[in-house]
Amino acid sequence: MARPSNRSPSPRLLVAALMAALALLSPDRAPAAEAVTCSINELSPCLSAITSSAPPSALCCSKLREQRPCLCGYIRDPNLRPYATSPNVKRVASTCGVAYPTC
């Protein structure tokens, strides 16, 4: 049977544990960002605005803001690039107040 150690925890370990506890208990900490699932299908509410001169709906703008972190991936995809770089997509993004990315 192993004998219990009489060594005390290192000061570094105690400081690290204290910092972690304070970070968890801090009332003003920033909320964790939710991960975005990149799916071009999420932008389907924007289809009519992209394929015509119709203004984007509120749902379209909401989805476009949600998918903003994914736009460079869509632009880099050779299959999606012609659509993702079209003037109508840029118009819809501008109307929705979503900055079109420079990738």
C-alpha positions in Angstrom: 0.0 0.0 0.0 1.4 3.4 -0.9 2.1 5.9 1.9 0.4 9.3 1.7 2.7 12.1 0.9 3.3 14.8 3.5 4.3 17.3 0.8 2.2 20.5 0.5 1.0 21.6 -2.9 3.4 23.9 -4.7 2.7 27.7 -4.6 2.3 27.7 -8.4 -0.4 25.1 -8.2 -2.2 27.1 -5.5 -2.0 30.3 -7.5 -3.3 28.6 -10.6 -6.2 27.1 -8.7 -7.0 30.4 -7.1 -7.0 32.3 -10.4 -9.2 29.6 -12.0 -11.7 29.9 -9.1 -11.7 33.7 -9.3 -12.3 33.6 -13.0 -15.3 31.2 -12.6 -16.8 33.3 -9.8 -16.3 36.7 -11.4 -19.8 38.3 -12.0 -18.6 40.5 -14.9 -17.0 37.8 -17.0 -17.9 37.7 -20.7 -20.4 35.0 -21.7 -19.0 32.2 -23.7 -19.4 32.6 -27.5 -21.6 30.1 -29.1 -20.1 28.1 -31.9 -21.5 28.7 -35.4 -22.3 25.8 -37.6 -21.3 26.9 -41.1 -24.0 25.7 -43.5 -24.9 27.6 -46.7 -28.4 26.2 -46.2 -28.8 28.6 -43.2 -28.9 31.4 -45.8 -31.9 30.1 -47.7 -34.1 32.9 -46.3 -31.9 35.2 -48.4 -32.4 33.4 -51.7 -35.1 35.7 -53.0 -33.1 38.9 -52.1 -30.0 37.5 -53.7 -31.6 36.3 -56.9 -33.7 39.4 -57.4 -33.8 43.1 -56.4 -36.1 42.3 -53.5 -35.0 43.7 -50.1 -33.7 41.1 -47.6 -36.2 40.0 -44.9 -35.4 40.3 -41.2 -34.9 36.6 -41.0 -32.4 36.8 -43.9 -30.4 39.5 -42.1 -30.5 37.6 -38.9 -29.1 34.5 -40.6 -26.5 36.5 -42.5 -25.3 38.0 -39.2 -25.2 34.5 -37.7 -23.3 33.1 -40.6 -20.8 36.1 -40.8 -17.9 34.0 -39.4 -18.5 31.5 -42.3 -18.5 33.9 -45.2 -14.8 33.6 -46.0 -15.2 29.8 -46.2 -18.1 30.2 -48.6 -16.0 32.7 -50.7 -13.0 30.3 -50.8 -15.2 27.3 -51.8 -14.8 27.0 -55.6 -18.4 25.7 -55.9 -19.9 28.6 -53.9 -17.5 31.4 -54.9 -19.5 32.6 -57.9 -22.6 33.1 -55.7 -20.8 34.3 -52.6 -19.0 37.1 -54.5 -22.0 38.2 -56.6 -23.0 41.9 -56.5 -26.4 40.9 -55.1 -24.8 39.2 -52.1 -22.8 42.3 -51.4 -26.0 44.4 -51.7 -27.9 42.1 -49.3 -25.0 42.2 -46.8 -24.8 46.0 -47.0 -28.6 46.3 -46.6 -28.4 44.0 -43.5 -25.5 46.0 -42.0 -23.2 43.0 -42.3 -19.7 44.0 -43.4 -18.7 42.0 -46.5 -15.4 40.2 -45.6 -12.0 40.7 -47.2 -10.6 37.2 -47.2 
